[in-house]
Amino acid sequence: MLNYLFLRFRVAKVQAEMMAQDRNQLAVNAICQKPESIELIDFLFSNAYYKRRKDAAFLVVCALMVMAINSSNFTLQEKEYCYFILKERLSRMKSDAKYCIDNFMVVGDSEEALALWESNKVRE
């Protein structure tokens, strides 16, 4: 029961982080409430190198957006929403060189997902 409460708290924290960037409650719910999203949120808050940092929710949202863009279980509209959220977050991360170096794995995954999305949009 306690694990379930912790998980719900973590999902709510990620949703609040996304809502701080964009007030689209329907899109936030659609993305965060999918089973694979919940599993990723739980895994990252339990195992990621940044799990105890103040910016953990920010980085979890970035990882969630990467996963959504790369997943076949998200609609085109959801992926497009994730693209714009991730693009803005990546530009914020890149504005601080030290932050980029400290979180090079998240930055690299984000750049790769954005490039993949952009290359797929060109082909359509």
Summary of the structure (lengths in Angstrom):
residues: 124
radius of gyration: 14.0
end to end distance: 46.2
largest distance: 47.2
contacts: 353
relative contact order: 0.12
helix: 81%
strand: 0%
